[in-house]
Amino acid sequence: MQIMLIAILFIVLVAYIIYKVNGKFETKEFIILIAILVLSGILTYVFIEDKKQEVPEIFKTKYEKTHNVKISKFTFERLNNKMVSSKTNFIYDFDFITLKDGEEYLCSVKKVKAVKIEDEFVFENFDNLNENCTKK
């Protein structure tokens, strides 16, 4: 995010220099510059947020398939900054509500490890999850 802000400031500086050298900077050109900056910022933010949601969605889908249950509500916390600093190893805590045998359960799974191999995420400890479920 800091790199994007520096790039925006650099573009504004270039626009200011062009204005001083050229002696004019029309309103239409200024609006186009601002629109390009705002759109690029929004697209970058959406792209980054989409990548953050990728591992939790894969976990949710895999959990629903293997346990044959439906997850109705789902939250997660990424622990990388607290425990591990890596671009290929991720640690998550998941909390979710499932419907088992007609009853709702509040379940939590702690310290799920995921490894990124090229463009695919693989869960290291999915077969022996430390799952804690209580009746809601």
C-alpha positions in Angstrom: 0.0 0.0 0.0 2.9 2.4 0.8 4.4 1.7 -2.7 1.1 2.7 -4.3 1.0 5.9 -2.3 4.5 6.8 -3.3 3.6 6.1 -7.0 0.6 8.3 -6.7 2.7 11.1 -5.2 5.2 10.7 -8.0 2.5 11.0 -10.7 1.1 14.1 -9.0 4.7 15.6 -8.9 5.1 14.8 -12.7 1.7 16.5 -13.4 2.8 19.6 -11.4 6.1 19.8 -13.3 4.2 19.5 -16.6 1.9 22.3 -15.4 4.8 24.6 -14.6 6.7 23.9 -17.8 3.7 24.0 -20.1 2.1 27.0 -18.3 -1.3 25.4 -18.3 -3.1 22.4 -17.1 -6.7 22.2 -18.2 -9.5 21.0 -15.9 -10.3 18.1 -18.2 -6.7 16.8 -18.0 -6.7 17.1 -14.3 -10.0 15.2 -13.9 -8.7 12.4 -16.2 -5.5 12.2 -14.1 -7.5 12.0 -10.8 -9.9 9.4 -12.3 -7.0 7.2 -13.4 -5.4 7.4 -10.0 -8.6 6.6 -8.1 -9.5 3.7 -10.4 -6.0 2.2 -10.2 -6.1 2.5 -6.4 -9.5 0.8 -6.2 -8.5 -2.0 -8.6 -5.3 -2.7 -6.5 -7.3 -2.8 -3.3 -9.9 -5.2 -4.7 -7.1 -7.5 -6.1 -5.3 -7.6 -2.7 -8.6 -8.3 -0.8 -9.5 -11.1 -3.2 -6.1 -12.8 -2.6 -6.7 -12.6 1.2 -9.9 -14.5 0.9 -8.5 -17.4 -1.2 -7.2 -19.7 1.5 -10.3 -19.5 3.8 -12.6 -20.2 0.9 -10.6 -23.3 -0.1 -10.7 -24.5 3.5 -14.4 -24.0 3.7 -15.1 -25.9 0.5 -12.7 -28.8 1.5 -14.2 -29.0 5.0 -17.8 -29.1 3.6 -16.9 -31.9 1.2 -14.9 -34.1 3.6 -17.3 -33.8 6.6 -20.5 -33.7 4.5 -21.9 -30.6 6.4 -22.9 -27.1 5.4 -21.1 -24.2 7.0 -23.6 -21.4 7.5 -21.4 -18.7 9.1 -17.6 -18.5 8.8 -14.9 -16.2 10.1 -11.1 -16.5 10.1 -8.0 -14.9 11.4 -4.6 -15.1 9.6 -1.8 -15.5 12.2 1.2 -15.0 9.9 2.2 -11.7 11.3 2.0 -13.0 14.8 3.7 -16.4 14.3 5.4 -16.8 10.9 6.5 -14.2 8.4 6.4 -16.0 5.0 5.0 -15.7 1.5 4.5 -19.4 1.1 3.5 -20.6 4.6 0.2 -19.5 6.2 -1.4 -20.2 9.5 -5.1 -19.6 10.1 -7.7 -19.9 12.9 -11.2 -20.6 11.7 -14.5 -20.3 13.5 -17.7 -21.4 11.9 -21.3 -22.6 12.6 -22.3 -25.9 11.1 -25.5 -27.9 10.9 -25.0 -31.5 12.1 -27.9 -33.9 12.6 -30.4 -31.0 12.6 -28.6 -29.1 15.3 -26.3 -26.1 15.1 -22.7 -26.4 16.4 -20.1 -23.7 16.9 -16.8 -25.1 15.8 -13.3 -23.7 15.9 -10.2 -25.0 14.3 -6.9 -23.5 15.4 -3.5 -23.3 13.7 -4.4 -24.7 10.3 -1.2 -24.6 8.2 -1.4 -24.0 4.5 1.5 -24.0 2.0 1.5 -22.2 -1.3 3.1 -24.2 -4.1 3.1 -22.1 -7.3 -0.6 -21.2 -7.6 -2.1 -23.9 -5.4 -2.6 -24.0 -1.7 -2.1 -27.3 0.2 -3.2 -27.8 3.8 -0.4 -29.6 5.8 -2.6 -30.7 8.8 -6.1 -31.0 7.3 -6.4 -34.8 8.2 -5.7 -34.2 11.9 -7.4 -30.9 12.6 -7.7 -29.9 16.2 -11.5 -29.2 15.9 -13.5 -28.1 18.9 -17.3 -28.1 18.4 -19.9 -27.1 21.0 -23.7 -27.1 20.7 -25.0 -23.6 20.0 
